[in-house]
Amino acid sequence: MSLQKPVMRGLLSRRLRFHLPLAFGLSLFVAVAYKYTVTEPRKQAYADFYKNYDAVKEFNGMREAGVFESVQPTGK
């Protein structure tokens, strides 16, 4: 009993015909899933944070805490 020779002609094109659409579909699915599970909630969190953020109040709080070397607290 002899072993059958492997078919090498057209092997790459047959493998690509299966794997290329699979890889494309999977990468598209992962990109869409990442967009809606990571990116959109992150954008919403930033929007919620900056909706009520007051930069001047934050600056004054850091100035009074002595964070800055170039700006003296108002009490000094």
PDB file of N, CA, C, O and CB in Angstrom:
ATOM      1  N   MET A   1       0.847  -1.170   0.000  1.00  0.00           N
ATOM      2  CA  MET A   1       0.000   0.000   0.000  1.00  0.00           C
ATOM      3  C   MET A   1       0.892   1.233   0.000  1.00  0.00           C
ATOM      4  O   MET A   1       1.703   1.402   0.911  1.00  0.00           O
ATOM      5  CB  MET A   1      -0.963  -0.002   1.216  1.00  0.00           C
ATOM      6  N   SER A   2       0.761   2.086  -0.991  1.00  0.00           N
ATOM      7  CA  SER A   2       1.575   3.289  -1.069  1.00  0.00           C
ATOM      8  C   SER A   2       0.731   4.493  -0.686  1.00  0.00           C
ATOM      9  O   SER A   2      -0.488   4.518  -0.856  1.00  0.00           O
ATOM     10  CB  SER A   2       2.170   3.466  -2.484  1.00  0.00           C
ATOM     11  N   LEU A   3       1.423   5.477  -0.167  1.00  0.00           N
ATOM     12  CA  LEU A   3       0.743   6.699   0.232  1.00  0.00           C
ATOM     13  C   LEU A   3       0.416   7.549  -0.981  1.00  0.00           C
ATOM     14  O   LEU A   3       1.165   7.566  -1.958  1.00  0.00           O
ATOM     15  CB  LEU A   3       1.595   7.489   1.218  1.00  0.00           C
ATOM     16  N   GLN A   4      -0.675   8.236  -0.919  1.00  0.00           N
ATOM     17  CA  GLN A   4      -1.066   9.115  -2.001  1.00  0.00           C
ATOM     18  C   GLN A   4      -0.234  10.392  -1.934  1.00  0.00           C
ATOM     19  O   GLN A   4      -0.009  10.921  -0.845  1.00  0.00           O
ATOM     20  CB  GLN A   4      -2.578   9.432  -1.937  1.00  0.00           C
ATOM     21  N   LYS A   5       0.220  10.891  -3.068  1.00  0.00           N
ATOM     22  CA  LYS A   5       1.027  12.105  -3.098  1.00  0.00           C
ATOM     23  C   LYS A   5       0.154  13.304  -2.734  1.00  0.00           C
ATOM     24  O   LYS A   5      -1.004  13.377  -3.146  1.00  0.00           O
ATOM     25  CB  LYS A   5       1.680  12.302  -4.493  1.00  0.00           C
ATOM     26  N   PRO A   6       0.704  14.243  -1.964  1.00  0.00           N
ATOM     27  CA  PRO A   6      -0.081  15.432  -1.640  1.00  0.00           C
ATOM     28  C   PRO A   6      -0.246  16.315  -2.881  1.00  0.00           C
ATOM     29  O   PRO A   6       0.646  16.405  -3.724  1.00  0.00           O
ATOM     30  CB  PRO A   6       0.589  16.227  -0.497  1.00  0.00           C
ATOM     31  N   VAL A   7      -1.379  16.944  -2.965  1.00  0.00           N
ATOM     32  CA  VAL A   7      -1.647  17.835  -4.088  1.00  0.00           C
ATOM     33  C   VAL A   7      -1.079  19.213  -3.737  1.00  0.00           C
ATOM     34  O   VAL A   7      -1.606  19.916  -2.874  1.00  0.00           O
ATOM     35  CB  VAL A   7      -3.189  17.913  -4.405  1.00  0.00           C
ATOM     36  N   MET A   8       0.003  19.582  -4.423  1.00  0.00           N
ATOM     37  CA  MET A   8       0.669  20.842  -4.125  1.00  0.00           C
ATOM     38  C   MET A   8       0.253  21.954  -5.087  1.00  0.00           C
ATOM     39  O   MET A   8       0.379  23.135  -4.763  1.00  0.00           O
ATOM     40  CB  MET A   8       2.173  20.655  -4.173  1.00  0.00           C
ATOM     41  N   ARG A   9      -0.233  21.587  -6.247  1.00  0.00           N
ATOM     42  CA  ARG A   9      -0.615  22.592  -7.238  1.00  0.00           C
ATOM     43  C   ARG A   9      -1.881  23.314  -6.787  1.00  0.00           C
ATOM     44  O   ARG A   9      -2.903  22.681  -6.520  1.00  0.00           O
ATOM     45  CB  ARG A   9      -0.827  21.941  -8.625  1.00  0.00           C
ATOM     46  N   GLY A  10      -1.808  24.628  -6.706  1.00  0.00           N
ATOM     47  CA  GLY A  10      -2.966  25.420  -6.311  1.00  0.00           C
ATOM     48  C   GLY A  10      -3.261  25.384  -4.816  1.00  0.00           C
ATOM     49  O   GLY A  10      -4.346  25.777  -4.389  1.00  0.00           O
ATOM     50  N   LEU A  11      -2.311  24.918  -4.025  1.00  0.00           N
ATOM     51  CA  LEU A  11      -2.543  24.799  -2.580  1.00  0.00           C
ATOM     52  C   LEU A  11      -2.733  26.169  -1.934  1.00  0.00           C
ATOM     53  O   LEU A  11      -3.628  26.347  -1.108  1.00  0.00           O
ATOM     54  CB  LEU A  11      -1.373  24.063  -1.910  1.00  0.00           C
ATOM     55  N   LEU A  12      -1.894  27.140  -2.307  1.00  0.00           N
ATOM     56  CA  LEU A  12      -1.999  28.472  -1.725  1.00  0.00           C
ATOM     57  C   LEU A  12      -3.330  29.127  -2.076  1.00  0.00           C
ATOM     58  O   LEU A  12      -3.983  29.715  -1.214  1.00  0.00           O
ATOM     59  CB  LEU A  12      -0.845  29.347  -2.197  1.00  0.00           C
ATOM     60  N   SER A  13      -3.726  29.026  -3.327  1.00  0.00           N
ATOM     61  CA  SER A  13      -4.984  29.674  -3.727  1.00  0.00           C
ATOM     62  C   SER A  13      -6.187  29.018  -3.060  1.00  0.00           C
ATOM     63  O   SER A  13      -7.155  29.703  -2.728  1.00  0.00           O
ATOM     64  CB  SER A  13      -5.148  29.626  -5.250  1.00  0.00           C
ATOM     65  N   ARG A  14      -6.142  27.707  -2.859  1.00  0.00           N
ATOM     66  CA  ARG A  14      -7.244  27.041  -2.162  1.00  0.00           C
ATOM     67  C   ARG A  14      -7.308  27.446  -0.695  1.00  0.00           C
ATOM     68  O   ARG A  14      -8.391  27.652  -0.147  1.00  0.00           O
ATOM     69  CB  ARG A  14      -7.102  25.527  -2.275  1.00  0.00           C
ATOM     70  N   ARG A  15      -6.146  27.558  -0.063  1.00  0.00           N
ATOM     71  CA  ARG A  15      -6.117  27.953   1.346  1.00  0.00           C
ATOM     72  C   ARG A  15      -6.554  29.413   1.502  1.00  0.00           C
ATOM     73  O   ARG A  15      -7.291  29.748   2.429  1.00  0.00           O
ATOM     74  CB  ARG A  15      -4.702  27.751   1.936  1.00  0.00           C
ATOM     75  N   LEU A  16      -6.095  30.280   0.589  1.00  0.00           N
ATOM     76  CA  LEU A  16      -6.472  31.683   0.668  1.00  0.00           C
ATOM     77  C   LEU A  16      -7.955  31.887   0.392  1.00  0.00           C
ATOM     78  O   LEU A  16      -8.572  32.771   0.985  1.00  0.00           O
ATOM     79  CB  LEU A  16      -5.650  32.499  -0.307  1.00  0.00           C
ATOM     80  N   ARG A  17      -8.523  31.109  -0.471  1.00  0.00           N
ATOM     81  CA  ARG A  17      -9.941  31.226  -0.772  1.00  0.00           C
ATOM     82  C   ARG A  17     -10.786  30.997   0.482  1.00  0.00           C
ATOM     83  O   ARG A  17     -11.889  31.534   0.587  1.00  0.00           O
ATOM     84  CB  ARG A  17     -10.335  30.233  -1.868  1.00  0.00           C
ATOM     85  N   PHE A  18     -10.293  30.221   1.413  1.00  0.00           N
ATOM     86  CA  PHE A  18     -10.997  29.974   2.675  1.00  0.00           C
ATOM     87  C   PHE A  18     -10.595  30.978   3.752  1.00  0.00           C
ATOM     88  O   PHE A  18     -11.455  31.551   4.421  1.00  0.00           O
ATOM     89  CB  PHE A  18     -10.721  28.553   3.165  1.00  0.00           C
ATOM     90  N   HIS A  19      -9.284  31.194   3.921  1.00  0.00           N
ATOM     91  CA  HIS A  19      -8.792  31.970   5.055  1.00  0.00           C
ATOM     92  C   HIS A  19      -8.886  33.481   4.878  1.00  0.00           C
ATOM     93  O   HIS A  19      -9.058  34.193   5.868  1.00  0.00           O
ATOM     94  CB  HIS A  19      -7.384  31.604   5.319  1.00  0.00           C
ATOM     95  N   LEU A  20      -8.780  33.989   3.674  1.00  0.00           N
ATOM     96  CA  LEU A  20      -8.825  35.427   3.468  1.00  0.00           C
ATOM     97  C   LEU A  20     -10.185  36.027   3.819  1.00  0.00           C
ATOM     98  O   LEU A  20     -10.217  37.008   4.561  1.00  0.00           O
ATOM     99  CB  LEU A  20      -8.481  35.748   2.035  1.00  0.00           C
ATOM    100  N   PRO A  21     -11.294  35.507   3.341  1.00  0.00           N
ATOM    101  CA  PRO A  21     -12.587  36.067   3.774  1.00  0.00           C
ATOM    102  C   PRO A  21     -12.834  35.873   5.268  1.00  0.00           C
ATOM    103  O   PRO A  21     -13.441  36.727   5.914  1.00  0.00           O
ATOM    104  CB  PRO A  21     -13.724  35.426   2.985  1.00  0.00           C
ATOM    105  N   LEU A  22     -12.371  34.766   5.810  1.00  0.00           N
ATOM    106  CA  LEU A  22     -12.526  34.518   7.240  1.00  0.00           C
ATOM    107  C   LEU A  22     -11.750  35.555   8.052  1.00  0.00           C
ATOM    108  O   LEU A  22     -12.273  36.091   9.029  1.00  0.00           O
ATOM    109  CB  LEU A  22     -12.052  33.098   7.594  1.00  0.00           C
ATOM    110  N   ALA A  23     -10.517  35.841   7.661  1.00  0.00           N
ATOM    111  CA  ALA A  23      -9.706  36.829   8.370  1.00  0.00           C
ATOM    112  C   ALA A  23     -10.308  38.225   8.225  1.00  0.00           C
ATOM    113  O   ALA A  23     -10.330  38.989   9.191  1.00  0.00           O
ATOM    114  CB  ALA A  23      -8.258  36.816   7.845  1.00  0.00           C
ATOM    115  N   PHE A  24     -10.789  38.563   7.052  1.00  0.00           N
ATOM    116  CA  PHE A  24     -11.394  39.865   6.832  1.00  0.00           C
ATOM    117  C   PHE A  24     -12.658  40.027   7.673  1.00  0.00           C
ATOM    118  O   PHE A  24     -12.854  41.060   8.313  1.00  0.00           O
ATOM    119  CB  PHE A  24     -11.712  40.057   5.350  1.00  0.00           C
ATOM    120  N   GLY A  25     -13.502  39.019   7.669  1.00  0.00           N
ATOM    121  CA  GLY A  25     -14.738  39.072   8.455  1.00  0.00           C
ATOM    122  C   GLY A  25     -14.477  39.158   9.947  1.00  0.00           C
ATOM    123  O   GLY A  25     -15.136  39.917  10.657  1.00  0.00           O
ATOM    124  N   LEU A  26     -13.517  38.379  10.420  1.00  0.00           N
ATOM    125  CA  LEU A  26     -13.184  38.391  11.841  1.00  0.00           C
ATOM    126  C   LEU A  26     -12.598  39.737  12.259  1.00  0.00           C
ATOM    127  O   LEU A  26     -12.939  40.260  13.320  1.00  0.00           O
ATOM    128  CB  LEU A  26     -12.199  37.265  12.165  1.00  0.00           C
ATOM    129  N   SER A  27     -11.720  40.298  11.430  1.00  0.00           N
ATOM    130  CA  SER A  27     -11.142  41.596  11.784  1.00  0.00           C
ATOM    131  C   SER A  27     -12.203  42.689  11.754  1.00  0.00           C
ATOM    132  O   SER A  27     -12.164  43.597  12.585  1.00  0.00           O
ATOM    133  CB  SER A  27      -9.991  41.951  10.830  1.00  0.00           C
ATOM    134  N   LEU A  28     -13.139  42.627  10.831  1.00  0.00           N
ATOM    135  CA  LEU A  28     -14.227  43.600  10.783  1.00  0.00           C
ATOM    136  C   LEU A  28     -15.101  43.488  12.027  1.00  0.00           C
ATOM    137  O   LEU A  28     -15.503  44.499  12.603  1.00  0.00           O
ATOM    138  CB  LEU A  28     -15.075  43.401   9.516  1.00  0.00           C
ATOM    139  N   PHE A  29     -15.390  42.266  12.434  1.00  0.00           N
ATOM    140  CA  PHE A  29     -16.189  42.043  13.643  1.00  0.00           C
ATOM    141  C   PHE A  29     -15.484  42.589  14.885  1.00  0.00           C
ATOM    142  O   PHE A  29     -16.118  43.231  15.722  1.00  0.00           O
ATOM    143  CB  PHE A  29     -16.478  40.547  13.820  1.00  0.00           C
ATOM    144  N   VAL A  30     -14.198  42.343  15.010  1.00  0.00           N
ATOM    145  CA  VAL A  30     -13.438  42.807  16.171  1.00  0.00           C
ATOM    146  C   VAL A  30     -13.370  44.334  16.184  1.00  0.00           C
ATOM    147  O   VAL A  30     -13.461  44.949  17.246  1.00  0.00           O
ATOM    148  CB  VAL A  30     -12.013  42.205  16.164  1.00  0.00           C
ATOM    149  N   ALA A  31     -13.211  44.946  15.010  1.00  0.00           N
ATOM    150  CA  ALA A  31     -13.157  46.406  14.953  1.00  0.00           C
ATOM    151  C   ALA A  31     -14.487  47.022  15.376  1.00  0.00           C
ATOM    152  O   ALA A  31     -14.502  48.007  16.114  1.00  0.00           O
ATOM    153  CB  ALA A  31     -12.787  46.872  13.543  1.00  0.00           C
ATOM    154  N   VAL A  32     -15.592  46.461  14.921  1.00  0.00           N
ATOM    155  CA  VAL A  32     -16.909  46.985  15.297  1.00  0.00           C
ATOM    156  C   VAL A  32     -17.174  46.751  16.783  1.00  0.00           C
ATOM    157  O   VAL A  32     -17.706  47.624  17.469  1.00  0.00           O
ATOM    158  CB  VAL A  32     -18.019  46.327  14.447  1.00  0.00           C
ATOM    159  N   ALA A  33     -16.802  45.574  17.275  1.00  0.00           N
ATOM    160  CA  ALA A  33     -16.995  45.282  18.698  1.00  0.00           C
ATOM    161  C   ALA A  33     -16.163  46.227  19.564  1.00  0.00           C
ATOM    162  O   ALA A  33     -16.646  46.693  20.596  1.00  0.00           O
ATOM    163  CB  ALA A  33     -16.623  43.817  19.002  1.00  0.00           C
ATOM    164  N   TYR A  34     -14.933  46.516  19.169  1.00  0.00           N
ATOM    165  CA  TYR A  34     -14.079  47.438  19.922  1.00  0.00           C
ATOM    166  C   TYR A  34     -14.668  48.834  19.918  1.00  0.00           C
ATOM    167  O   TYR A  34     -14.643  49.529  20.934  1.00  0.00           O
ATOM    168  CB  TYR A  34     -12.661  47.463  19.342  1.00  0.00           C
ATOM    169  N   LYS A  35     -15.198  49.245  18.773  1.00  0.00           N
ATOM    170  CA  LYS A  35     -15.769  50.584  18.676  1.00  0.00           C
ATOM    171  C   LYS A  35     -16.919  50.752  19.647  1.00  0.00           C
ATOM    172  O   LYS A  35     -17.002  51.774  20.329  1.00  0.00           O
ATOM    173  CB  LYS A  35     -16.239  50.865  17.254  1.00  0.00           C
ATOM    174  N   TYR A  36     -17.808  49.773  19.726  1.00  0.00           N
ATOM    175  CA  TYR A  36     -18.999  49.938  20.558  1.00  0.00           C
ATOM    176  C   TYR A  36     -18.808  49.511  22.012  1.00  0.00           C
ATOM    177  O   TYR A  36     -19.621  49.877  22.861  1.00  0.00           O
ATOM    178  CB  TYR A  36     -20.124  49.161  19.967  1.00  0.00           C
ATOM    179  N   THR A  37     -17.766  48.754  22.320  1.00  0.00           N
ATOM    180  CA  THR A  37     -17.555  48.362  23.718  1.00  0.00           C
ATOM    181  C   THR A  37     -16.488  49.199  24.419  1.00  0.00           C
ATOM    182  O   THR A  37     -16.472  49.264  25.648  1.00  0.00           O
ATOM    183  CB  THR A  37     -17.170  46.905  23.787  1.00  0.00           C
ATOM    184  N   VAL A  38     -15.592  49.844  23.657  1.00  0.00           N
ATOM    185  CA  VAL A  38     -14.518  50.620  24.279  1.00  0.00           C
ATOM    186  C   VAL A  38     -14.597  52.095  23.892  1.00  0.00           C
ATOM    187  O   VAL A  38     -14.621  52.964  24.764  1.00  0.00           O
ATOM    188  CB  VAL A  38     -13.154  50.049  23.883  1.00  0.00           C
ATOM    189  N   THR A  39     -14.637  52.378  22.614  1.00  0.00           N
ATOM    190  CA  THR A  39     -14.526  53.753  22.152  1.00  0.00           C
ATOM    191  C   THR A  39     -15.741  54.602  22.493  1.00  0.00           C
ATOM    192  O   THR A  39     -15.595  55.710  23.009  1.00  0.00           O
ATOM    193  CB  THR A  39     -14.309  53.771  20.677  1.00  0.00           C
ATOM    194  N   GLU A  40     -16.920  54.105  22.216  1.00  0.00           N
ATOM    195  CA  GLU A  40     -18.132  54.887  22.486  1.00  0.00           C
ATOM    196  C   GLU A  40     -18.332  55.169  23.977  1.00  0.00           C
ATOM    197  O   GLU A  40     -18.630  56.310  24.328  1.00  0.00           O
ATOM    198  CB  GLU A  40     -19.349  54.156  21.940  1.00  0.00           C
ATOM    199  N   PRO A  41     -18.182  54.177  24.883  1.00  0.00           N
ATOM    200  CA  PRO A  41     -18.287  54.508  26.312  1.00  0.00           C
ATOM    201  C   PRO A  41     -17.211  55.499  26.777  1.00  0.00           C
ATOM    202  O   PRO A  41     -17.466  56.325  27.653  1.00  0.00           O
ATOM    203  CB  PRO A  41     -18.193  53.236  27.141  1.00  0.00           C
ATOM    204  N   ARG A  42     -16.020  55.418  26.196  1.00  0.00           N
ATOM    205  CA  ARG A  42     -14.957  56.349  26.572  1.00  0.00           C
ATOM    206  C   ARG A  42     -15.306  57.762  26.120  1.00  0.00           C
ATOM    207  O   ARG A  42     -15.105  58.717  26.870  1.00  0.00           O
ATOM    208  CB  ARG A  42     -13.610  55.909  25.966  1.00  0.00           C
ATOM    209  N   LYS A  43     -15.823  57.907  24.910  1.00  0.00           N
ATOM    210  CA  LYS A  43     -16.239  59.228  24.437  1.00  0.00           C
ATOM    211  C   LYS A  43     -17.363  59.787  25.301  1.00  0.00           C
ATOM    212  O   LYS A  43     -17.389  60.982  25.591  1.00  0.00           O
ATOM    213  CB  LYS A  43     -16.686  59.157  22.971  1.00  0.00           C
ATOM    214  N   GLN A  44     -18.285  58.934  25.708  1.00  0.00           N
ATOM    215  CA  GLN A  44     -19.390  59.385  26.549  1.00  0.00           C
ATOM    216  C   GLN A  44     -18.890  59.796  27.929  1.00  0.00           C
ATOM    217  O   GLN A  44     -19.384  60.766  28.504  1.00  0.00           O
ATOM    218  CB  GLN A  44     -20.450  58.285  26.676  1.00  0.00           C
ATOM    219  N   ALA A  45     -17.919  59.067  28.462  1.00  0.00           N
ATOM    220  CA  ALA A  45     -17.359  59.424  29.773  1.00  0.00           C
ATOM    221  C   ALA A  45     -16.650  60.774  29.713  1.00  0.00           C
ATOM    222  O   ALA A  45     -16.784  61.580  30.633  1.00  0.00           O
ATOM    223  CB  ALA A  45     -16.381  58.337  30.257  1.00  0.00           C
ATOM    224  N   TYR A  46     -15.898  61.031  28.644  1.00  0.00           N
ATOM    225  CA  TYR A  46     -15.260  62.333  28.488  1.00  0.00           C
ATOM    226  C   TYR A  46     -16.301  63.434  28.357  1.00  0.00           C
ATOM    227  O   TYR A  46     -16.156  64.501  28.952  1.00  0.00           O
ATOM    228  CB  TYR A  46     -14.335  62.335  27.273  1.00  0.00           C
ATOM    229  N   ALA A  47     -17.348  63.182  27.581  1.00  0.00           N
ATOM    230  CA  ALA A  47     -18.397  64.194  27.405  1.00  0.00           C
ATOM    231  C   ALA A  47     -19.079  64.496  28.738  1.00  0.00           C
ATOM    232  O   ALA A  47     -19.351  65.656  29.046  1.00  0.00           O
ATOM    233  CB  ALA A  47     -19.441  63.720  26.367  1.00  0.00           C
ATOM    234  N   ASP A  48     -19.356  63.461  29.527  1.00  0.00           N
ATOM    235  CA  ASP A  48     -19.982  63.669  30.838  1.00  0.00           C
ATOM    236  C   ASP A  48     -19.064  64.431  31.783  1.00  0.00           C
ATOM    237  O   ASP A  48     -19.528  65.268  32.558  1.00  0.00           O
ATOM    238  CB  ASP A  48     -20.365  62.329  31.460  1.00  0.00           C
ATOM    239  N   PHE A  49     -17.763  64.148  31.724  1.00  0.00           N
ATOM    240  CA  PHE A  49     -16.811  64.826  32.607  1.00  0.00           C
ATOM    241  C   PHE A  49     -16.722  66.305  32.267  1.00  0.00           C
ATOM    242  O   PHE A  49     -16.791  67.154  33.156  1.00  0.00           O
ATOM    243  CB  PHE A  49     -15.424  64.176  32.508  1.00  0.00           C
ATOM    244  N   TYR A  50     -16.570  66.615  30.999  1.00  0.00           N
ATOM    245  CA  TYR A  50     -16.378  68.009  30.609  1.00  0.00           C
ATOM    246  C   TYR A  50     -17.669  68.807  30.560  1.00  0.00           C
ATOM    247  O   TYR A  50     -17.635  70.020  30.357  1.00  0.00           O
ATOM    248  CB  TYR A  50     -15.713  68.070  29.277  1.00  0.00           C
ATOM    249  N   LYS A  51     -18.800  68.153  30.740  1.00  0.00           N
ATOM    250  CA  LYS A  51     -20.072  68.869  30.772  1.00  0.00           C
ATOM    251  C   LYS A  51     -20.131  69.799  31.980  1.00  0.00           C
ATOM    252  O   LYS A  51     -20.661  70.906  31.879  1.00  0.00           O
ATOM    253  CB  LYS A  51     -21.248  67.879  30.803  1.00  0.00           C
ATOM    254  N   ASN A  52     -19.596  69.368  33.115  1.00  0.00           N
ATOM    255  CA  ASN A  52     -19.648  70.161  34.339  1.00  0.00           C
ATOM    256  C   ASN A  52     -18.261  70.592  34.819  1.00  0.00           C
ATOM    257  O   ASN A  52     -18.114  71.010  35.968  1.00  0.00           O
ATOM    258  CB  ASN A  52     -20.341  69.374  35.429  1.00  0.00           C
ATOM    259  N   TYR A  53     -17.255  70.500  33.970  1.00  0.00           N
ATOM    260  CA  TYR A  53     -15.885  70.814  34.365  1.00  0.00           C
ATOM    261  C   TYR A  53     -15.647  72.319  34.298  1.00  0.00           C
ATOM    262  O   TYR A  53     -15.965  72.970  33.303  1.00  0.00           O
ATOM    263  CB  TYR A  53     -14.878  70.071  33.467  1.00  0.00           C
ATOM    264  N   ASP A  54     -15.092  72.851  35.358  1.00  0.00           N
ATOM    265  CA  ASP A  54     -14.760  74.277  35.403  1.00  0.00           C
ATOM    266  C   ASP A  54     -13.243  74.396  35.547  1.00  0.00           C
ATOM    267  O   ASP A  54     -12.697  74.130  36.618  1.00  0.00           O
ATOM    268  CB  ASP A  54     -15.509  75.011  36.587  1.00  0.00           C
ATOM    269  N   ALA A  55     -12.573  74.789  34.485  1.00  0.00           N
ATOM    270  CA  ALA A  55     -11.114  74.851  34.473  1.00  0.00           C
ATOM    271  C   ALA A  55     -10.586  75.930  35.411  1.00  0.00           C
ATOM    272  O   ALA A  55      -9.539  75.750  36.034  1.00  0.00           O
ATOM    273  CB  ALA A  55     -10.613  75.104  33.062  1.00  0.00           C
ATOM    274  N   VAL A  56     -11.290  77.038  35.517  1.00  0.00           N
ATOM    275  CA  VAL A  56     -10.834  78.134  36.384  1.00  0.00           C
ATOM    276  C   VAL A  56     -10.904  77.699  37.846  1.00  0.00           C
ATOM    277  O   VAL A  56      -9.991  77.977  38.623  1.00  0.00           O
ATOM    278  CB  VAL A  56     -11.690  79.414  36.158  1.00  0.00           C
ATOM    279  N   LYS A  57     -11.967  77.031  38.213  1.00  0.00           N
ATOM    280  CA  LYS A  57     -12.107  76.548  39.592  1.00  0.00           C
ATOM    281  C   LYS A  57     -11.010  75.526  39.906  1.00  0.00           C
ATOM    282  O   LYS A  57     -10.440  75.538  40.997  1.00  0.00           O
ATOM    283  CB  LYS A  57     -13.513  75.919  39.813  1.00  0.00           C
ATOM    284  N   GLU A  58     -10.718  74.646  38.951  1.00  0.00           N
ATOM    285  CA  GLU A  58      -9.652  73.659  39.134  1.00  0.00           C
ATOM    286  C   GLU A  58      -8.295  74.349  39.280  1.00  0.00           C
ATOM    287  O   GLU A  58      -7.492  73.963  40.129  1.00  0.00           O
ATOM    288  CB  GLU A  58      -9.621  72.672  37.949  1.00  0.00           C
ATOM    289  N   PHE A  59      -8.039  75.363  38.462  1.00  0.00           N
ATOM    290  CA  PHE A  59      -6.790  76.119  38.554  1.00  0.00           C
ATOM    291  C   PHE A  59      -6.656  76.801  39.905  1.00  0.00           C
ATOM    292  O   PHE A  59      -5.595  76.754  40.528  1.00  0.00           O
ATOM    293  CB  PHE A  59      -6.711  77.156  37.439  1.00  0.00           C
ATOM    294  N   ASN A  60      -7.727  77.432  40.354  1.00  0.00           N
ATOM    295  CA  ASN A  60      -7.672  78.106  41.657  1.00  0.00           C
ATOM    296  C   ASN A  60      -7.431  77.121  42.790  1.00  0.00           C
ATOM    297  O   ASN A  60      -6.711  77.429  43.738  1.00  0.00           O
ATOM    298  CB  ASN A  60      -8.964  78.876  41.910  1.00  0.00           C
ATOM    299  N   GLY A  61      -8.021  75.953  42.700  1.00  0.00           N
ATOM    300  CA  GLY A  61      -7.783  74.933  43.722  1.00  0.00           C
ATOM    301  C   GLY A  61      -6.344  74.459  43.733  1.00  0.00           C
ATOM    302  O   GLY A  61      -5.775  74.254  44.805  1.00  0.00           O
ATOM    303  N   MET A  62      -5.746  74.282  42.575  1.00  0.00           N
ATOM    304  CA  MET A  62      -4.343  73.872  42.507  1.00  0.00           C
ATOM    305  C   MET A  62      -3.422  75.004  42.947  1.00  0.00           C
ATOM    306  O   MET A  62      -2.382  74.759  43.558  1.00  0.00           O
ATOM    307  CB  MET A  62      -3.984  73.422  41.084  1.00  0.00           C
ATOM    308  N   ARG A  63      -3.803  76.247  42.637  1.00  0.00           N
ATOM    309  CA  ARG A  63      -2.998  77.393  43.064  1.00  0.00           C
ATOM    310  C   ARG A  63      -2.986  77.491  44.585  1.00  0.00           C
ATOM    311  O   ARG A  63      -1.934  77.714  45.184  1.00  0.00           O
ATOM    312  CB  ARG A  63      -3.539  78.701  42.445  1.00  0.00           C
ATOM    313  N   GLU A  64      -4.138  77.328  45.207  1.00  0.00           N
ATOM    314  CA  GLU A  64      -4.216  77.388  46.667  1.00  0.00           C
ATOM    315  C   GLU A  64      -3.497  76.214  47.323  1.00  0.00           C
ATOM    316  O   GLU A  64      -3.009  76.338  48.447  1.00  0.00           O
ATOM    317  CB  GLU A  64      -5.669  77.415  47.114  1.00  0.00           C
ATOM    318  N   ALA A  65      -3.427  75.080  46.633  1.00  0.00           N
ATOM    319  CA  ALA A  65      -2.727  73.919  47.193  1.00  0.00           C
ATOM    320  C   ALA A  65      -1.213  74.047  47.050  1.00  0.00           C
ATOM    321  O   ALA A  65      -0.474  73.262  47.644  1.00  0.00           O
ATOM    322  CB  ALA A  65      -3.203  72.639  46.513  1.00  0.00           C
ATOM    323  N   GLY A  66      -0.739  75.023  46.271  1.00  0.00           N
ATOM    324  CA  GLY A  66       0.694  75.217  46.120  1.00  0.00           C
ATOM    325  C   GLY A  66       1.322  74.328  45.072  1.00  0.00           C
ATOM    326  O   GLY A  66       2.511  74.020  45.157  1.00  0.00           O
ATOM    327  N   VAL A  67       0.554  73.912  44.089  1.00  0.00           N
ATOM    328  CA  VAL A  67       1.085  73.038  43.048  1.00  0.00           C
ATOM    329  C   VAL A  67       2.032  73.788  42.127  1.00  0.00           C
ATOM    330  O   VAL A  67       3.041  73.234  41.691  1.00  0.00           O
ATOM    331  CB  VAL A  67      -0.050  72.426  42.239  1.00  0.00           C
ATOM    332  N   PHE A  68       1.720  75.035  41.828  1.00  0.00           N
ATOM    333  CA  PHE A  68       2.498  75.804  40.871  1.00  0.00           C
ATOM    334  C   PHE A  68       3.608  76.582  41.576  1.00  0.00           C
ATOM    335  O   PHE A  68       3.403  77.117  42.665  1.00  0.00           O
ATOM    336  CB  PHE A  68       1.590  76.760  40.090  1.00  0.00           C
ATOM    337  N   GLU A  69       4.787  76.641  40.948  1.00  0.00           N
ATOM    338  CA  GLU A  69       5.886  77.414  41.494  1.00  0.00           C
ATOM    339  C   GLU A  69       5.816  78.876  41.049  1.00  0.00           C
ATOM    340  O   GLU A  69       6.304  79.762  41.750  1.00  0.00           O
ATOM    341  CB  GLU A  69       7.215  76.799  41.077  1.00  0.00           C
ATOM    342  N   SER A  70       5.211  79.128  39.890  1.00  0.00           N
ATOM    343  CA  SER A  70       5.204  80.487  39.345  1.00  0.00           C
ATOM    344  C   SER A  70       4.026  81.322  39.819  1.00  0.00           C
ATOM    345  O   SER A  70       4.009  82.535  39.611  1.00  0.00           O
ATOM    346  CB  SER A  70       5.196  80.432  37.849  1.00  0.00           C
ATOM    347  N   VAL A  71       3.050  80.702  40.448  1.00  0.00           N
ATOM    348  CA  VAL A  71       1.867  81.427  40.914  1.00  0.00           C
ATOM    349  C   VAL A  71       1.753  81.221  42.419  1.00  0.00           C
ATOM    350  O   VAL A  71       1.685  80.092  42.905  1.00  0.00           O
ATOM    351  CB  VAL A  71       0.566  80.945  40.175  1.00  0.00           C
ATOM    352  N   GLN A  72       1.733  82.321  43.135  1.00  0.00           N
ATOM    353  CA  GLN A  72       1.635  82.246  44.601  1.00  0.00           C
ATOM    354  C   GLN A  72       0.164  82.069  45.017  1.00  0.00           C
ATOM    355  O   GLN A  72      -0.729  82.601  44.357  1.00  0.00           O
ATOM    356  CB  GLN A  72       2.242  83.531  45.262  1.00  0.00           C
ATOM    357  N   PRO A  73      -0.087  81.346  46.079  1.00  0.00           N
ATOM    358  CA  PRO A  73      -1.449  81.275  46.615  1.00  0.00           C
ATOM    359  C   PRO A  73      -1.923  82.655  47.055  1.00  0.00           C
ATOM    360  O   PRO A  73      -1.104  83.513  47.386  1.00  0.00           O
ATOM    361  CB  PRO A  73      -1.518  80.288  47.796  1.00  0.00           C
ATOM    362  N   THR A  74      -3.216  82.875  47.061  1.00  0.00           N
ATOM    363  CA  THR A  74      -3.737  84.192  47.379  1.00  0.00           C
ATOM    364  C   THR A  74      -3.517  84.571  48.834  1.00  0.00           C
ATOM    365  O   THR A  74      -3.523  85.761  49.149  1.00  0.00           O
ATOM    366  CB  THR A  74      -5.199  84.253  47.058  1.00  0.00           C
ATOM    367  N   GLY A  75      -3.325  83.624  49.725  1.00  0.00           N
ATOM    368  CA  GLY A  75      -3.129  83.917  51.138  1.00  0.00           C
ATOM    369  C   GLY A  75      -1.735  84.451  51.436  1.00  0.00           C
ATOM    370  O   GLY A  75      -1.532  85.030  52.503  1.00  0.00           O
ATOM    371  N   LYS A  76      -0.775  84.283  50.551  1.00  0.00           N
ATOM    372  CA  LYS A  76       0.604  84.727  50.837  1.00  0.00           C
ATOM    373  C   LYS A  76       0.866  86.112  50.340  1.00  0.00           C
ATOM    374  O   LYS A  76       1.972  86.627  50.502  1.00  0.00           O
ATOM    375  CB  LYS A  76       1.605  83.787  50.223  1.00  0.00           C
TER     376      LYS A  76
END
